[in-house]
Amino acid sequence: MIKIAWGRVFGTSYKKRVKSDDELKKRFWDIMETFSRNPFTPFLLTRKLTGKLEGLQAISVTNDYRVIFKSLDKYEVLLIDIGGDDEVY
């Protein structure tokens, strides 16, 4: 199982973009549960990022929402940002 941590920036993005949307919040927590069990479950669309975000990865929460994260080691990740494509990329 993967340990998931998040920093101040992610917490701010979560509060601003997700917390007040009950449907999105439920989807986020369902995705995090799946991600913690297997971060490469196909429907998460886990992918490595390039360019200015090289070294980070992303998963899909919805068609439009992404979670950006960094692998700290084999069993722990740090969530960096959450939002629409135009907000996080």
Wavefront OBJ file of the C-alpha trace (Angstrom):
o trace
v 0.000 0.000 0.000
v 1.259 3.480 -0.903
v 1.450 6.140 1.800
v 0.034 9.451 0.564
v 1.177 12.786 1.990
v 0.416 16.314 0.927
v 1.955 19.677 1.529
v 0.618 23.164 2.100
v 0.247 23.992 -1.610
v -1.813 20.861 -2.266
v -3.974 21.568 0.777
v -4.708 25.065 -0.505
v -5.572 23.766 -3.989
v -7.797 21.051 -2.495
v -9.720 23.564 -0.364
v -10.095 26.000 -3.244
v -11.028 23.561 -6.016
v -12.441 20.394 -4.454
v -13.685 20.754 -0.896
v -16.950 22.585 -1.704
v -17.881 20.258 -4.592
v -19.362 17.136 -2.976
v -19.305 15.044 -6.161
v -15.695 15.943 -6.962
v -14.660 15.408 -3.324
v -16.162 11.897 -3.306
v -14.496 11.102 -6.625
v -11.140 12.387 -5.291
v -11.281 10.188 -2.187
v -12.360 7.139 -4.205
v -9.415 7.732 -6.561
v -6.996 8.151 -3.619
v -8.165 4.848 -2.146
v -7.570 3.081 -5.469
v -4.255 4.897 -5.959
v -2.984 3.863 -2.521
v -3.643 0.198 -3.357
v -2.222 0.311 -6.893
v -0.986 3.589 -8.399
v -0.843 2.021 -11.855
v -4.464 0.913 -12.065
v -5.219 1.572 -15.755
v -8.192 3.924 -15.311
v -6.039 6.330 -13.246
v -4.004 7.034 -16.385
v -0.831 7.425 -14.316
v 1.834 9.137 -16.384
v 5.206 10.808 -16.088
v 5.288 14.501 -16.885
v 7.791 16.338 -19.021
v 8.988 19.898 -19.488
v 8.769 22.172 -16.463
v 7.070 19.348 -14.517
v 9.688 16.718 -15.314
v 10.224 14.395 -12.359
v 6.551 14.575 -11.381
v 3.654 12.339 -12.328
v -0.089 12.792 -12.762
v -3.250 10.762 -12.336
v -6.740 11.527 -13.565
v -9.523 12.240 -11.096
v -12.079 13.154 -13.780
v -11.864 13.898 -17.484
v -10.713 17.403 -16.586
v -9.140 17.128 -13.101
v -5.622 15.875 -12.414
v -3.549 15.230 -9.320
v 0.155 16.010 -9.684
v 2.436 14.024 -7.381
v 6.041 13.168 -6.707
v 7.236 9.691 -5.747
v 9.350 9.964 -2.614
v 10.235 6.283 -2.656
v 8.656 2.980 -3.647
v 5.985 3.258 -0.934
v 5.337 6.983 -0.472
v 4.148 9.872 -2.646
v 3.715 13.580 -2.057
v 0.668 15.215 -3.646
v 1.706 18.507 -5.257
v -1.388 20.013 -6.898
v -4.945 19.272 -8.018
v -7.017 21.025 -10.619
v -8.047 21.272 -14.218
v -5.510 20.825 -17.009
v -5.093 24.586 -17.389
v -4.509 24.986 -13.628
v -1.905 22.297 -12.984
v 0.080 21.998 -16.217
l 1 2 3 4 5 6 7 8 9 10 11 12 13 14 15 16 17 18 19 20 21 22 23 24 25 26 27 28 29 30 31 32 33 34 35 36 37 38 39 40 41 42 43 44 45 46 47 48 49 50 51 52 53 54 55 56 57 58 59 60 61 62 63 64 65 66 67 68 69 70 71 72 73 74 75 76 77 78 79 80 81 82 83 84 85 86 87 88 89
